[in-house]
């Protein structure tokens, strides 16, 4: 234990859900109770869908019970078959939804700086069986959407973006939900905007709306017609109520996170052996996570050792995304999963540590976290 700095009295986690005043929730729930409609495209669902469409600046949106279901439906709605090029540095749901759709994930290495799929390596992986690219805006850093679109156009591929980390991310004023064929947003409790569980698909081709909405409701057209094999992916009214109230809190939460982000940048940039995500001109951050990378030789200890040391101070960081999806037993035998093919991914996955980052953390605690990290480094030299 380090003598100069004391552990936090209460555990500090990577994030905390943004929770509204209970009275605000109860007031909205009264509307649901009066309507006596808990699901199946109720009033709150329709209101939230319209508000999110406006907030995200997208032409079309469909709400779901979670982001994973939304991604599964995205693949089905676009008629994707065969091989899909994706990233190994992501949450497990990304390749899993491909497998559930009887698609074959093909892992492409990542850019060493942005940690997103490297567009310069996509083209060499395209075969006659390739029909789509499933890219992820990791930690809210946008993929090179323009380069990926050029490749997709040339080879007639569909593009699905996993924007689980990218709510309200913008590139030169354009919301991230307007790129590719379909974008998925996650509204899980860990996200800045959430509905406890939930998600959405955004897309420019409004003709997809009917098919997507049928697919998330068992393929039911009306009381007497079921016209395609769908699943149950509907968002319910309770989720929608929570989302409506949380949406009103987003700007204040972003303001608080921006202050913490600025503090982290100033304090952690001074510590040798720590590198931060690059600032990209014209990009409005989603302010979802704050990852750092640890260079063991310069910092003095490995990412894993820092992760354990921080626990002794009651700070619980996350080794996102460790291990790589390509190292999961269900994927490691794929030719594209060979570590030899993924050198950048193999390096990054052992260096990234996500720090506590949420409005309720406050500047004082964020400052203490920086001091603790600095003291850990100094104690090793």
Steps between C-alpha positions, in 0.01 A plus 500: 500500500622849419546709814428847366163440341204325659251275324153633426254416775244377247585305185542707184381316189548569130152648475172548679158511337351844455195478726223761501302617801249229585217752505569586136478133411183450702329791327567343161403153621157633597440563130587137425275371778213718378544373145531139623732422210842366597646404162418459129586850375335695781483876539829538691680285245376715213591824680851377581555378145406840359713690752803282436460537124514877546779490760720277286416678178413185308223443243382168645532311829359184656521427874588157642508317833882489478782575262588137433153422368517816293827389339356158422203659328729740312677208334174327413334813367786562256501139379864448587649156426838328508802685641497826694822690570514629857735591785635272773532795741140538612238367740399138451159591357653629176623167359232302685217660305670389180515140621134513606418614146703204358754749367875455513700763689827591330730688735692798365780666695453844656663837458766531774391853596120513473461129588223477239499261206782598261343589163836454331486129585137435409539476124753215511252291700212528254406180317203401281329384824529843666172691513544754779720690743405521868712776651504637856552859616715383791488720812307757295783568256349496150619253242636636173145501362598661170770246413277209607218634282733521200595134545137397547396684186777344294418144608124545547511419872254598772626696803369460852646715775499395864468838673444362851758755626407781265171661606494854357849465354536740207742539210511856362151556642356179350366249750667161488164331444492630143792294370494153349179308431393450863641617833426336834491694827501331840291641784641269766524637855877553458445745215471878528147484363318190619163333549645244749512256209421604147631599163414641161573478131537814290507500121455729202298264280150545639377202298672280762257615769221253425735203481689594818183556700352171379816313593503632857134400551487135390431597138142589594330725247156500664279278715473237228823527301857397588705566190862428601697326779558772758609513864389699803720807505255766612579769755234518771333805652696482827828518311366786289395698808848471647651605168279807471605628842869411452504680165420825684814451712745436217631852445579552869667159517708583194608829659623319811678232299668760283650659811628164623635419155691828491648432844603146403662630182702763682613280787556167327681649200776597742565139601755319285391160382134596471349584162151628428267470203589750227287810459341494154422840341130557437386223735257558787575230755228274634664529845422134566831364632845625589761240399873526554782282371791383712849454357653255747861590425448873551231497770683242710226239538256333264138590442398190694717598795358853505149352484576295814677786681203731447276244667697551821379862488140385446515605134354244262604562141428271202729323255277568200503292278699218649528236369460564130187347346731314263648322803163365619483119472211532253705713258869428559515229233384734224781578253448873553532457879867404487705738719743528210227678301411740783822655634352839589202341674727269697704796624212734577297242694781474755543876542151653532347591833168684530487745792196606706309753293155633585356833611448394860870423538579869537826686447636433849484123467624511142797705618570248776497217247764684297711552812474133591604388151795739513603373843484139383736582216738692726511214749641272228807715436 
